[in-house]
């Protein structure tokens, strides 16, 4: 997964993490609008997510 900070101009990547044991952490991120990108899928596949929890 990659987390991006939505900013004016090119968005800033906050890094890539591998999801182990259903937990991924980017540490303490500054206030702002963020979105996630799931990397590594091909055109043949899709991802179904039942829940996504963010904690501050």
mmCIF file of the N, C-alpha and C atoms, coordinates in Angstrom:
data_MODEL
# 
_entry.id   MODEL 
# 
loop_
_atom_site.group_PDB 
_atom_site.id 
_atom_site.type_symbol 
_atom_site.label_atom_id 
_atom_site.label_alt_id 
_atom_site.label_comp_id 
_atom_site.label_asym_id 
_atom_site.label_entity_id 
_atom_site.label_seq_id 
_atom_site.pdbx_PDB_ins_code 
_atom_site.Cartn_x 
_atom_site.Cartn_y 
_atom_site.Cartn_z 
_atom_site.occupancy 
_atom_site.B_iso_or_equiv 
_atom_site.pdbx_formal_charge 
_atom_site.auth_seq_id 
_atom_site.auth_comp_id 
_atom_site.auth_asym_id 
_atom_site.auth_atom_id 
_atom_site.pdbx_PDB_model_num 
ATOM 1   N N  . UNK A 1 1  ? 0.835   -1.161 0.000   1.00 0.00 ? 1  UNK A N  1 
ATOM 2   C CA . UNK A 1 1  ? 0.000   0.000  0.000   1.00 0.00 ? 1  UNK A CA 1 
ATOM 3   C C  . UNK A 1 1  ? 0.888   1.234  0.000   1.00 0.00 ? 1  UNK A C  1 
ATOM 4   N N  . UNK A 1 2  ? 0.402   2.250  -0.651  1.00 0.00 ? 2  UNK A N  1 
ATOM 5   C CA . UNK A 1 2  ? 1.073   3.544  -0.675  1.00 0.00 ? 2  UNK A CA 1 
ATOM 6   C C  . UNK A 1 2  ? 0.085   4.569  -0.137  1.00 0.00 ? 2  UNK A C  1 
ATOM 7   N N  . UNK A 1 3  ? 0.539   5.468  0.706   1.00 0.00 ? 3  UNK A N  1 
ATOM 8   C CA . UNK A 1 3  ? -0.326  6.550  1.162   1.00 0.00 ? 3  UNK A CA 1 
ATOM 9   C C  . UNK A 1 3  ? 0.189   7.845  0.533   1.00 0.00 ? 3  UNK A C  1 
ATOM 10  N N  . UNK A 1 4  ? -0.752  8.622  0.020   1.00 0.00 ? 4  UNK A N  1 
ATOM 11  C CA . UNK A 1 4  ? -0.440  9.876  -0.661  1.00 0.00 ? 4  UNK A CA 1 
ATOM 12  C C  . UNK A 1 4  ? -1.086  11.032 0.091   1.00 0.00 ? 4  UNK A C  1 
ATOM 13  N N  . UNK A 1 5  ? -0.395  12.148 0.188   1.00 0.00 ? 5  UNK A N  1 
ATOM 14  C CA . UNK A 1 5  ? -0.975  13.368 0.745   1.00 0.00 ? 5  UNK A CA 1 
ATOM 15  C C  . UNK A 1 5  ? -1.480  14.205 -0.411  1.00 0.00 ? 5  UNK A C  1 
ATOM 16  N N  . UNK A 1 6  ? -2.765  14.548 -0.358  1.00 0.00 ? 6  UNK A N  1 
ATOM 17  C CA . UNK A 1 6  ? -3.407  15.337 -1.405  1.00 0.00 ? 6  UNK A CA 1 
ATOM 18  C C  . UNK A 1 6  ? -3.031  16.805 -1.208  1.00 0.00 ? 6  UNK A C  1 
ATOM 19  N N  . UNK A 1 7  ? -2.196  17.324 -2.099  1.00 0.00 ? 7  UNK A N  1 
ATOM 20  C CA . UNK A 1 7  ? -1.720  18.707 -2.013  1.00 0.00 ? 7  UNK A CA 1 
ATOM 21  C C  . UNK A 1 7  ? -1.918  19.392 -3.355  1.00 0.00 ? 7  UNK A C  1 
ATOM 22  N N  . UNK A 1 8  ? -1.832  20.712 -3.364  1.00 0.00 ? 8  UNK A N  1 
ATOM 23  C CA . UNK A 1 8  ? -1.891  21.451 -4.629  1.00 0.00 ? 8  UNK A CA 1 
ATOM 24  C C  . UNK A 1 8  ? -0.630  21.139 -5.415  1.00 0.00 ? 8  UNK A C  1 
ATOM 25  N N  . UNK A 1 9  ? -0.791  20.721 -6.665  1.00 0.00 ? 9  UNK A N  1 
ATOM 26  C CA . UNK A 1 9  ? 0.348   20.287 -7.466  1.00 0.00 ? 9  UNK A CA 1 
ATOM 27  C C  . UNK A 1 9  ? 0.468   18.783 -7.368  1.00 0.00 ? 9  UNK A C  1 
ATOM 28  N N  . UNK A 1 10 ? 1.629   18.245 -7.701  1.00 0.00 ? 10 UNK A N  1 
ATOM 29  C CA . UNK A 1 10 ? 1.792   16.780 -7.607  1.00 0.00 ? 10 UNK A CA 1 
ATOM 30  C C  . UNK A 1 10 ? 1.637   16.314 -6.152  1.00 0.00 ? 10 UNK A C  1 
ATOM 31  N N  . UNK A 1 11 ? 0.816   15.283 -5.946  1.00 0.00 ? 11 UNK A N  1 
ATOM 32  C CA . UNK A 1 11 ? 0.629   14.743 -4.604  1.00 0.00 ? 11 UNK A CA 1 
ATOM 33  C C  . UNK A 1 11 ? 1.934   14.125 -4.107  1.00 0.00 ? 11 UNK A C  1 
ATOM 34  N N  . UNK A 1 12 ? 2.109   14.134 -2.786  1.00 0.00 ? 12 UNK A N  1 
ATOM 35  C CA . UNK A 1 12 ? 3.351   13.651 -2.191  1.00 0.00 ? 12 UNK A CA 1 
ATOM 36  C C  . UNK A 1 12 ? 3.159   12.257 -1.609  1.00 0.00 ? 12 UNK A C  1 
ATOM 37  N N  . UNK A 1 13 ? 4.006   11.311 -2.049  1.00 0.00 ? 13 UNK A N  1 
ATOM 38  C CA . UNK A 1 13 ? 3.973   9.960  -1.495  1.00 0.00 ? 13 UNK A CA 1 
ATOM 39  C C  . UNK A 1 13 ? 4.559   9.988  -0.095  1.00 0.00 ? 13 UNK A C  1 
ATOM 40  N N  . UNK A 1 14 ? 3.890   9.315  0.817   1.00 0.00 ? 14 UNK A N  1 
ATOM 41  C CA . UNK A 1 14 ? 4.399   9.175  2.179   1.00 0.00 ? 14 UNK A CA 1 
ATOM 42  C C  . UNK A 1 14 ? 5.019   7.807  2.391   1.00 0.00 ? 14 UNK A C  1 
ATOM 43  N N  . UNK A 1 15 ? 5.222   7.082  1.296   1.00 0.00 ? 15 UNK A N  1 
ATOM 44  C CA . UNK A 1 15 ? 5.932   5.813  1.370   1.00 0.00 ? 15 UNK A CA 1 
ATOM 45  C C  . UNK A 1 15 ? 5.064   4.601  1.134   1.00 0.00 ? 15 UNK A C  1 
ATOM 46  N N  . UNK A 1 16 ? 5.732   3.497  0.887   1.00 0.00 ? 16 UNK A N  1 
ATOM 47  C CA . UNK A 1 16 ? 5.100   2.210  0.611   1.00 0.00 ? 16 UNK A CA 1 
ATOM 48  C C  . UNK A 1 16 ? 5.300   1.295  1.811   1.00 0.00 ? 16 UNK A C  1 
ATOM 49  N N  . UNK A 1 17 ? 4.271   0.564  2.174   1.00 0.00 ? 17 UNK A N  1 
ATOM 50  C CA . UNK A 1 17 ? 4.343   -0.406 3.261   1.00 0.00 ? 17 UNK A CA 1 
ATOM 51  C C  . UNK A 1 17 ? 3.692   -1.701 2.809   1.00 0.00 ? 17 UNK A C  1 
ATOM 52  N N  . UNK A 1 18 ? 4.201   -2.819 3.309   1.00 0.00 ? 18 UNK A N  1 
ATOM 53  C CA . UNK A 1 18 ? 3.589   -4.121 3.083   1.00 0.00 ? 18 UNK A CA 1 
ATOM 54  C C  . UNK A 1 18 ? 2.691   -4.437 4.264   1.00 0.00 ? 18 UNK A C  1 
ATOM 55  N N  . UNK A 1 19 ? 1.494   -4.914 3.988   1.00 0.00 ? 19 UNK A N  1 
ATOM 56  C CA . UNK A 1 19 ? 0.510   -5.195 5.024   1.00 0.00 ? 19 UNK A CA 1 
ATOM 57  C C  . UNK A 1 19 ? 0.765   -6.586 5.608   1.00 0.00 ? 19 UNK A C  1 
ATOM 58  N N  . UNK A 1 20 ? 1.346   -6.623 6.805   1.00 0.00 ? 20 UNK A N  1 
ATOM 59  C CA . UNK A 1 20 ? 1.556   -7.872 7.532   1.00 0.00 ? 20 UNK A CA 1 
ATOM 60  C C  . UNK A 1 20 ? 0.558   -7.943 8.680   1.00 0.00 ? 20 UNK A C  1 
ATOM 61  N N  . UNK A 1 21 ? -0.076  -9.079 8.864   1.00 0.00 ? 21 UNK A N  1 
ATOM 62  C CA . UNK A 1 21 ? -1.002  -9.305 9.994   1.00 0.00 ? 21 UNK A CA 1 
ATOM 63  C C  . UNK A 1 21 ? -2.102  -8.249 10.051  1.00 0.00 ? 21 UNK A C  1 
ATOM 64  N N  . UNK A 1 22 ? -2.572  -7.792 8.902   1.00 0.00 ? 22 UNK A N  1 
ATOM 65  C CA . UNK A 1 22 ? -3.672  -6.843 8.804   1.00 0.00 ? 22 UNK A CA 1 
ATOM 66  C C  . UNK A 1 22 ? -3.387  -5.477 9.434   1.00 0.00 ? 22 UNK A C  1 
ATOM 67  N N  . UNK A 1 23 ? -2.117  -5.117 9.567   1.00 0.00 ? 23 UNK A N  1 
ATOM 68  C CA . UNK A 1 23 ? -1.751  -3.826 10.147  1.00 0.00 ? 23 UNK A CA 1 
ATOM 69  C C  . UNK A 1 23 ? -0.629  -3.198 9.337   1.00 0.00 ? 23 UNK A C  1 
ATOM 70  N N  . UNK A 1 24 ? -0.793  -1.927 9.030   1.00 0.00 ? 24 UNK A N  1 
ATOM 71  C CA . UNK A 1 24 ? 0.236   -1.158 8.335   1.00 0.00 ? 24 UNK A CA 1 
ATOM 72  C C  . UNK A 1 24 ? 0.303   0.210  8.995   1.00 0.00 ? 24 UNK A C  1 
ATOM 73  N N  . UNK A 1 25 ? 1.513   0.731  9.206   1.00 0.00 ? 25 UNK A N  1 
ATOM 74  C CA . UNK A 1 25 ? 1.652   2.013  9.883   1.00 0.00 ? 25 UNK A CA 1 
ATOM 75  C C  . UNK A 1 25 ? 2.586   2.940  9.117   1.00 0.00 ? 25 UNK A C  1 
ATOM 76  N N  . UNK A 1 26 ? 2.194   4.195  9.039   1.00 0.00 ? 26 UNK A N  1 
ATOM 77  C CA . UNK A 1 26 ? 3.041   5.242  8.464   1.00 0.00 ? 26 UNK A CA 1 
ATOM 78  C C  . UNK A 1 26 ? 3.534   6.187  9.548   1.00 0.00 ? 26 UNK A C  1 
ATOM 79  N N  . UNK A 1 27 ? 3.293   5.854  10.795  1.00 0.00 ? 27 UNK A N  1 
ATOM 80  C CA . UNK A 1 27 ? 3.714   6.728  11.885  1.00 0.00 ? 27 UNK A CA 1 
ATOM 81  C C  . UNK A 1 27 ? 2.791   7.927  12.013  1.00 0.00 ? 27 UNK A C  1 
ATOM 82  N N  . UNK A 1 28 ? 3.303   8.997  12.567  1.00 0.00 ? 28 UNK A N  1 
ATOM 83  C CA . UNK A 1 28 ? 2.518   10.197 12.834  1.00 0.00 ? 28 UNK A CA 1 
ATOM 84  C C  . UNK A 1 28 ? 2.542   11.102 11.606  1.00 0.00 ? 28 UNK A C  1 
ATOM 85  N N  . UNK A 1 29 ? 1.447   11.145 10.854  1.00 0.00 ? 29 UNK A N  1 
ATOM 86  C CA . UNK A 1 29 ? 1.355   11.995 9.673   1.00 0.00 ? 29 UNK A CA 1 
ATOM 87  C C  . UNK A 1 29 ? 0.770   13.349 10.053  1.00 0.00 ? 29 UNK A C  1 
ATOM 88  N N  . UNK A 1 30 ? 1.266   14.399 9.429   1.00 0.00 ? 30 UNK A N  1 
ATOM 89  C CA . UNK A 1 30 ? 0.761   15.749 9.685   1.00 0.00 ? 30 UNK A CA 1 
ATOM 90  C C  . UNK A 1 30 ? -0.685  15.863 9.213   1.00 0.00 ? 30 UNK A C  1 
ATOM 91  N N  . UNK A 1 31 ? -1.398  16.846 9.727   1.00 0.00 ? 31 UNK A N  1 
ATOM 92  C CA . UNK A 1 31 ? -2.784  17.075 9.321   1.00 0.00 ? 31 UNK A CA 1 
ATOM 93  C C  . UNK A 1 31 ? -2.865  17.272 7.810   1.00 0.00 ? 31 UNK A C  1 
ATOM 94  N N  . UNK A 1 32 ? -3.947  16.811 7.203   1.00 0.00 ? 32 UNK A N  1 
ATOM 95  C CA . UNK A 1 32 ? -4.137  16.969 5.770   1.00 0.00 ? 32 UNK A CA 1 
ATOM 96  C C  . UNK A 1 32 ? -5.083  15.916 5.235   1.00 0.00 ? 32 UNK A C  1 
ATOM 97  N N  . UNK A 1 33 ? -5.250  15.902 3.925   1.00 0.00 ? 33 UNK A N  1 
ATOM 98  C CA . UNK A 1 33 ? -6.082  14.914 3.243   1.00 0.00 ? 33 UNK A CA 1 
ATOM 99  C C  . UNK A 1 33 ? -5.173  13.874 2.606   1.00 0.00 ? 33 UNK A C  1 
ATOM 100 N N  . UNK A 1 34 ? -5.471  12.612 2.877   1.00 0.00 ? 34 UNK A N  1 
ATOM 101 C CA . UNK A 1 34 ? -4.655  11.501 2.388   1.00 0.00 ? 34 UNK A CA 1 
ATOM 102 C C  . UNK A 1 34 ? -5.531  10.496 1.659   1.00 0.00 ? 34 UNK A C  1 
ATOM 103 N N  . UNK A 1 35 ? -4.913  9.700  0.794   1.00 0.00 ? 35 UNK A N  1 
ATOM 104 C CA . UNK A 1 35 ? -5.607  8.580  0.174   1.00 0.00 ? 35 UNK A CA 1 
ATOM 105 C C  . UNK A 1 35 ? -4.632  7.429  0.001   1.00 0.00 ? 35 UNK A C  1 
ATOM 106 N N  . UNK A 1 36 ? -5.172  6.215  -0.119  1.00 0.00 ? 36 UNK A N  1 
ATOM 107 C CA . UNK A 1 36 ? -4.376  5.009  -0.231  1.00 0.00 ? 36 UNK A CA 1 
ATOM 108 C C  . UNK A 1 36 ? -4.375  4.501  -1.661  1.00 0.00 ? 36 UNK A C  1 
ATOM 109 N N  . UNK A 1 37 ? -3.276  3.885  -2.046  1.00 0.00 ? 37 UNK A N  1 
ATOM 110 C CA . UNK A 1 37 ? -3.176  3.188  -3.329  1.00 0.00 ? 37 UNK A CA 1 
ATOM 111 C C  . UNK A 1 37 ? -2.707  1.767  -3.037  1.00 0.00 ? 37 UNK A C  1 
ATOM 112 N N  . UNK A 1 38 ? -3.418  0.795  -3.580  1.00 0.00 ? 38 UNK A N  1 
ATOM 113 C CA . UNK A 1 38 ? -3.009  -0.595 -3.446  1.00 0.00 ? 38 UNK A CA 1 
ATOM 114 C C  . UNK A 1 38 ? -2.250  -0.951 -4.705  1.00 0.00 ? 38 UNK A C  1 
ATOM 115 N N  . UNK A 1 39 ? -1.003  -1.336 -4.549  1.00 0.00 ? 39 UNK A N  1 
ATOM 116 C CA . UNK A 1 39 ? -0.111  -1.598 -5.670  1.00 0.00 ? 39 UNK A CA 1 
ATOM 117 C C  . UNK A 1 39 ? 0.089   -3.096 -5.832  1.00 0.00 ? 39 UNK A C  1 
ATOM 118 N N  . UNK A 1 40 ? 0.339   -3.531 -7.055  1.00 0.00 ? 40 UNK A N  1 
ATOM 119 C CA . UNK A 1 40 ? 0.699   -4.917 -7.287  1.00 0.00 ? 40 UNK A CA 1 
ATOM 120 C C  . UNK A 1 40 ? -0.371  -5.774 -7.928  1.00 0.00 ? 40 UNK A C  1 
ATOM 121 N N  . UNK A 1 41 ? -1.523  -5.203 -8.266  1.00 0.00 ? 41 UNK A N  1 
ATOM 122 C CA . UNK A 1 41 ? -2.568  -5.963 -8.940  1.00 0.00 ? 41 UNK A CA 1 
ATOM 123 C C  . UNK A 1 41 ? -2.413  -5.819 -10.442 1.00 0.00 ? 41 UNK A C  1 
ATOM 124 N N  . UNK A 1 42 ? -2.855  -6.828 -11.168 1.00 0.00 ? 42 UNK A N  1 
ATOM 125 C CA . UNK A 1 42 ? -2.848  -6.769 -12.627 1.00 0.00 ? 42 UNK A CA 1 
ATOM 126 C C  . UNK A 1 42 ? -4.248  -6.459 -13.120 1.00 0.00 ? 42 UNK A C  1 
ATOM 127 N N  . UNK A 1 43 ? -4.414  -6.311 -14.420 1.00 0.00 ? 43 UNK A N  1 
ATOM 128 C CA . UNK A 1 43 ? -5.713  -5.988 -15.013 1.00 0.00 ? 43 UNK A CA 1 
ATOM 129 C C  . UNK A 1 43 ? -6.754  -7.079 -14.786 1.00 0.00 ? 43 UNK A C  1 
ATOM 130 N N  . UNK A 1 44 ? -6.317  -8.281 -14.454 1.00 0.00 ? 44 UNK A N  1 
ATOM 131 C CA . UNK A 1 44 ? -7.256  -9.392 -14.312 1.00 0.00 ? 44 UNK A CA 1 
ATOM 132 C C  . UNK A 1 44 ? -7.881  -9.486 -12.933 1.00 0.00 ? 44 UNK A C  1 
ATOM 133 N N  . UNK A 1 45 ? -7.398  -8.700 -12.006 1.00 0.00 ? 45 UNK A N  1 
ATOM 134 C CA . UNK A 1 45 ? -7.780  -8.912 -10.610 1.00 0.00 ? 45 UNK A CA 1 
ATOM 135 C C  . UNK A 1 45 ? -8.442  -7.689 -10.006 1.00 0.00 ? 45 UNK A C  1 
ATOM 136 N N  . UNK A 1 46 ? -9.073  -7.886 -8.859  1.00 0.00 ? 46 UNK A N  1 
ATOM 137 C CA . UNK A 1 46 ? -9.674  -6.770 -8.134  1.00 0.00 ? 46 UNK A CA 1 
ATOM 138 C C  . UNK A 1 46 ? -9.511  -7.011 -6.644  1.00 0.00 ? 46 UNK A C  1 
ATOM 139 N N  . UNK A 1 47 ? -9.750  -5.992 -5.885  1.00 0.00 ? 47 UNK A N  1 
ATOM 140 C CA . UNK A 1 47 ? -9.642  -6.066 -4.439  1.00 0.00 ? 47 UNK A CA 1 
ATOM 141 C C  . UNK A 1 47 ? -10.996 -5.726 -3.840  1.00 0.00 ? 47 UNK A C  1 
ATOM 142 N N  . UNK A 1 48 ? -11.459 -6.550 -2.920  1.00 0.00 ? 48 UNK A N  1 
ATOM 143 C CA . UNK A 1 48 ? -12.703 -6.281 -2.198  1.00 0.00 ? 48 UNK A CA 1 
ATOM 144 C C  . UNK A 1 48 ? -12.336 -6.078 -0.734  1.00 0.00 ? 48 UNK A C  1 
ATOM 145 N N  . UNK A 1 49 ? -12.747 -4.940 -0.192  1.00 0.00 ? 49 UNK A N  1 
ATOM 146 C CA . UNK A 1 49 ? -12.430 -4.606 1.192   1.00 0.00 ? 49 UNK A CA 1 
ATOM 147 C C  . UNK A 1 49 ? -13.735 -4.464 1.959   1.00 0.00 ? 49 UNK A C  1 
ATOM 148 N N  . UNK A 1 50 ? -13.868 -5.208 3.035   1.00 0.00 ? 50 UNK A N  1 
ATOM 149 C CA . UNK A 1 50 ? -15.061 -5.072 3.876   1.00 0.00 ? 50 UNK A CA 1 
ATOM 150 C C  . UNK A 1 50 ? -14.964 -3.865 4.786   1.00 0.00 ? 50 UNK A C  1 
ATOM 151 N N  . UNK A 1 51 ? -13.810 -3.633 5.373   1.00 0.00 ? 51 UNK A N  1 
ATOM 152 C CA . UNK A 1 51 ? -13.618 -2.484 6.251   1.00 0.00 ? 51 UNK A CA 1 
ATOM 153 C C  . UNK A 1 51 ? -12.195 -1.948 6.121   1.00 0.00 ? 51 UNK A C  1 
ATOM 154 N N  . UNK A 1 52 ? -12.058 -0.667 6.389   1.00 0.00 ? 52 UNK A N  1 
ATOM 155 C CA . UNK A 1 52 ? -10.762 -0.023 6.464   1.00 0.00 ? 52 UNK A CA 1 
ATOM 156 C C  . UNK A 1 52 ? -10.827 0.912  7.655   1.00 0.00 ? 52 UNK A C  1 
ATOM 157 N N  . UNK A 1 53 ? -9.906  0.764  8.576   1.00 0.00 ? 53 UNK A N  1 
ATOM 158 C CA . UNK A 1 53 ? -9.901  1.577  9.790   1.00 0.00 ? 53 UNK A CA 1 
ATOM 159 C C  . UNK A 1 53 ? -8.630  2.414  9.803   1.00 0.00 ? 53 UNK A C  1 
ATOM 160 N N  . UNK A 1 54 ? -8.790  3.697  10.069  1.00 0.00 ? 54 UNK A N  1 
ATOM 161 C CA . UNK A 1 54 ? -7.627  4.568  10.260  1.00 0.00 ? 54 UNK A CA 1 
ATOM 162 C C  . UNK A 1 54 ? -7.642  5.037  11.705  1.00 0.00 ? 54 UNK A C  1 
ATOM 163 N N  . UNK A 1 55 ? -6.464  5.133  12.272  1.00 0.00 ? 55 UNK A N  1 
ATOM 164 C CA . UNK A 1 55 ? -6.328  5.571  13.661  1.00 0.00 ? 55 UNK A CA 1 
ATOM 165 C C  . UNK A 1 55 ? -5.347  6.724  13.713  1.00 0.00 ? 55 UNK A C  1 
ATOM 166 N N  . UNK A 1 56 ? -5.589  7.610  14.643  1.00 0.00 ? 56 UNK A N  1 
ATOM 167 C CA . UNK A 1 56 ? -4.719  8.780  14.814  1.00 0.00 ? 56 UNK A CA 1 
ATOM 168 C C  . UNK A 1 56 ? -4.055  8.730  16.168  1.00 0.00 ? 56 UNK A C  1 
# 
